[in-house]
Amino acid sequence: MDYFILITRITGFCLLCFSWSMLKRLIFSNNLFVIPTFRFGTNLIYLPHNLNISFLLLLIYAILSILLIAGKRSKIIIAGLLIILGYFYCLDLYIANGTFVTFLLAYLISILLYKEQSFSSLIIIKFTVISCYLYSVIQKIVQSDFISGNTVQYLITSHYSLRPIFTSLFNQINTIPYFAIIISYFTIIIEIFIPFGLCFQQTRKTAIISGLIFHGIIAILFYYPIYIFSIIITTGYLAFLIKPNHKIPIIDQIKNHKLRFSFSLITILYLIIMPLRIYFFTKTPCQYLSFMDRSPWSLAMYLFLENKNHITAICTKNDSSKYEIPTPSTLGNSNNELLAYADYIQNKQKDLKSVKLNCQIEVNGKPFIEKEIIENTNGSKSIIYKPYP
């Protein structure tokens, strides 16, 4: 079986799904192309945008995606997809911030550079998959909101992107003690095993089956874009099944295709360096970075000009009476920082039933999101995201 042609077809399918998503937002939503991707200092850079041109480009993009699904690997097709995806990527941060968009770009570059069983193109897909898992594990361990079960608890209680058929199931799951923490640790364990398992012949089959079950369950439970990410990351497993060309030594392949290898090296360096900025190039402690700033391959840290409009803290006493307390001006808007402040309030204030923190966030001068964190004295917590009017 030609596994690389299968990678090409599935990548085309994911690209087509992404074009449908952009088209829906272009027609029905007023939040597309409202937050510019680039800034110079505090000056926002708005790229020119024309609605008719966007529709035309999306049509071309969809046609090229269908050709990719058909197995056509012409460099013109791949280059066209890269240029159009790059155009929309530059228009708006909603598009630029998705991890699966990084996967799509990396896979397209691999397809563009592909030569049968070549080292340069396959290593891009392999490294993208492995690095995604490893950085995901590091993030989950470093960020206390995941390892403490808060992130999973939020998914359970908020029903974020959940298919309606599973709503009652999640409501029942929510009553199981420590379920969120158990799932959090299980996720970390499976995400450690899969990348290492893929690297060795003896464990590769088990790793692939484990990954397919893990991401298959996620794809069944959740809507777009979560299920698309599950599809595209498991597609990368196919690269580990393609036997490299041992007839030509790797050194000779590099010498004979220096340009191809250079592009591969640049892509891999990007995949390594971008996540490292989270740990080495920030003034804010890693655990207090906002969710988007700590996304491994997001440009948000460099491109987001994030401001909190204001943060309010409402305390509810056991007798259901409520009162507001002032919040420090230095308080950030990361989940960990807000939860830590909620804990601090509960330790200082007596006879409390719950603490509710409301934070309005602007990005690049535009209303972005309103976040509400509720922490009860019984230990239960919820994080709710709302459109910021």
N, C-alpha and C positions, 0 to 999 in steps of 0.2 A: 504493500500500500504506500502511496505517495503521501506521507504525512504533511509535507510542506504545502502541498496544494490544498489539503484540508485546513491547515492554519490560514491560508490565504482566503479560502471561502468563508470561514467563520469570522475572520477579521472584517470581511466585506459585509457580512450580516450585522455585526455590531456597529459598523459605520453607518449602515442604512437605518438602524434603530436610532442612532444618535441624530441623524438628519431629520427623522420624523419628530423627535423630541424638540429639536430647534425650530422646526416648522410650526408645531403647536404653540410654542412660546411666542413665536413671531406673530402669529395670528391672534391668539387668545389672551396673551399676557402683556402687561405693561412693564414687566421687570426685565425685559431683554434689552441689552445694550444701554442700560442706564448707569451702570457703574464702570467707568473706563478702566481698562487694564493697566495703563501706564501712567506714571507721574514723574516729574522731575523736581525733586525736593517736595515742596508742598503744592506745586503747580500741576494740575491734572491735564493730561494730554488726551483730548477727544479725537479719535480718528474719524475721518469723514464716513458717514453711513447713509446709504440710500436704500429704502425699503424694496424698490423694484430690483435693484442690483442684488440684494440679499436673496430674494426669491429666485432669481435666475441662477445665482451661485449654488443655492440649495438644490435646485433641479439638476444642475450639472453634477453636483456632488452625489446625489442619489443615483444618477445614471452610472457614474463611475463606480459606485459601491456595488451596484448590480453586476457590472462587468467583472468586478473582483470576485463576487459570489460565483460567477460563471467560470472562474479559474483563470481569467486573463491577467497576466502579470506584466503587461507592457509598462515600461518606465514612464511613458507619458501619462498613463492612468494613475500610477502611484504618485508621480510628481504633482499631478492635478489635485489629487486628494490631499496631499500634504499642504499644498498652497492654500486651498480653500479652507481646510481645517485650521491652518495657521491664521488665516484672515479672521475667522470668527473667534479664534482664540485671542487675538489681539483686540477685538472689539469690546469684550466684556469679561469681567472677573468670574461671573457665574460659570462660564465655559472653561476658563483657564484653571480653575481650582479643582477640577475633578481628577482623581488619581487614575481612573480608567481612561481618561483622555491621554495621559502620559503613556499608558500601555498601548493605545491605538497608534500614537505617534511612533513609539519604539518598534512596534510590529511592522508598520508601514516602511520604516527605514530598513528593517531587516529584509522585507520582501523586495524592496528596491535594490538592495545589495546582493540578493541571493544568487548564488551559483551552486549547482548541485553538490550537496554534501560539504559546502564550503565552511571553513571555520569561522570566518568573520561575521556572517549573517546569523548563524545559529547561536553564537555566543551572546548576541544582543538579547534574544528572546530568553535564553536560559538565565542570563544575569538579571534581566528584568523581573522574572518570576522569583528567583531566589532572594534578591535584594528586597523585594516587596514584602515577603514573609518575614525576613530577618528584621527589617526596620519596623515592621508592624509589631513584632514581639518586643523590641526595645521600647517602643512607644507605650505599649500596654503595661509594661513593667514599671517604667519611669513615671507614667501619669497615673496618679493614685485613683482618679475617677473610674478607670477601667478595672484595675486589680481589686478595688474595693467592691466592685459589683454595681457601681452607680450607672455606668454606661448601659449595661445589659438591662438593669432595672428600668432605665428610661425607655429603652426599646419595648420592654414588656408593657409598661403602663401607658405609654403614649401611642402605641400601635403605629409607630412611624413606618410608612410605606408598606404596612402589613396588608395582605389580601383579606378582605372582609370575612371570608369563610373561616379564618383562623382566629377571629376576635374572641369568641367564647373560650377557645382553647387557651389563649394568652391570659384571659381573666382568671381561669382556673389555675394556671401556672403561677400566677402572681401570689397565690395563697400558700405556695410551697416554701417552707423556711429555707433560707440560704441557697435557693435555686439560682439566683443571679450570680452569686459568688462562685458556685460550682461550675456554671457555664463559662464564666470568665476564665477560670483556671484551666478548664478543658480546652478552651479556644487557644490559650497560650501554648499548651502542650502540643496540640495538633499542628499549630503554626511553626513550632520548633522542629517537629518531626518531618513534615513534608519537604522543606528545602534540602535538608541533609539526606533524607531518604531518596530523593530524586537523583542525587549525585552518585549513588552507588548502585551497581547492577543488582546486588543481592536484595536491596530494600526498595528498588524502584517500583516494582509492581504494587507492593503494599502501600507505598506513598501515594501512587496515582489513585488507587482504589479509595484510600482514606480521603484524599482531596476531593474526589468526585462525589463521595457521600456527603462530606462536610459542606461543600459549596452547592451541591444539589439540594440539600435541605434548605439552605439560605435562598436559593433561586425559587424554590416552591413557595416559601413563606412570604417573600417580599416582592414588591413591584419594582419597576424601573426607578432609579438606575442601579439598584443593588443587584438585581439578577443579571444585568449585563456585565457587571464586574465579575460575578461568579463564572460566567461563560468565558470571558476573555482571559482570566487568569488560568483556568483549567485548560484552555486551548494551548497555552504555553507548555503544558506537559508533553505535548506531541514532539516538541523540539528535542526532548531527552530520549525519544524513541528512534530518532534519525541517526543512523550510524555515520560517524565522520569519515571523511575520505583519508584512509591511512596510506593510500598509494603515494600521495604527495605529502611529504612532511609539512607540519604547520609552519615552520620557518620559511620553507619554499613558497607556501601559499601566501604568506605575508609579503615576501619579496616580489612575487609575481603580481600581486594585487594591492599595491601600497595605498592607493586612494581608497579602495574598499575598506581596508584595514583601518585607515585613518578615521573614516566616518564611524566605524564601529567603536574605535577607541574613544572618540569624542562623546558618543552616546553613553558609553559605559562610565566615563568620568563624570558626566552630568548626573547619572543615576547614583553615583557614589557621593559626589560633593554636595549636591543640593540638600540631602537629608542631614548632612553633618553640620550645616549652618544652624540647625536647631540647638545643637549642644555646645558649639564653640563660638558662634558669632552673634550672640544676643546678650543684651544687657539684662534682660528679664530672666529670672531663673526658669529652667525648662518646664518645671511643673506648673508654672503660672502663665505659660503662653496660652493664648486663645486657641480654640480648636483649629481654626483655619491656618494660623501661623505655624502650627506644629505638624501639618500635613506634609509627609516626606518630600513629595516632588512638586508641591504647590509653590508658585512664585509669590504667594500672598504676603510673605514676610517682607518682600521688597516692594510689592505693588500696592498692598492695602495701606491706606492712610486711615487708620481706625480710630474713631472717637466714641467714647460713651457719652450719650446725651445727658443722662443722669441715672443714678441708682437710688432706689427707695427701699427702705426696710420696714415692713409692717409686722408687728408682733401680735399674736393672738393668745390671750390668756385662757386658762381653763374654764373661766366663766363666759367665754366667747366674746368678751370685750376686746377691742383692738386699739392699738396706738402705734404711731410712727416714731422711729428714732433716727437721728441724723447718721449719715454714713461718711466716713473719711474721704477726702478728695483724692487720696492716693490709692483708694481701692480700685483694683483692676476688674476686667470683665470676664476672666477665664473661669470655667466651672470650678476648678480646684480652689481658686482664691475666694469666690463667692461662697462656696460650701464651708471653707475654713472660717469665713467671717460669720456665717450662720451658726457654726459651732461656738464661736466666741460669744455671740449674743446670748445663746442658750446658757452658757456657763455663767454669764454676768447677770442676766435677768432671771427673776424667780417666777414660779407659778405660770410658766409658759406652756401652751399647747403646740404652737408652731411658729416658725419664722418664715416670712415670704419676702424674697428679694426680687425686685423688678429692675431690669437693666435694658435701656434702649441704646442700640448701637448704630452708629453711622459709619459707612465705609466710603472713602473717597468723596466725602461731602454729600453723600446721598443716604436717605433712610434705608437701613438694611434689614435689621431684625430686632425683635423684642424678645428678651429671654426672661423667663420667670422660674425662680428656684424656690421650692417649698421644702423645708426640713422640719419634720415633726419630732417632738421629744421622745416618741417611741422608737426613733431610729429610722423610720421610713423617709425617703427623699424622692422628689420628682423634679424633673427639668423639662420645662415646656417652652417650645419656640413658636413664636407667633409672627405674622407679617407686621412690620413696623409701619404704621400709617404715616 
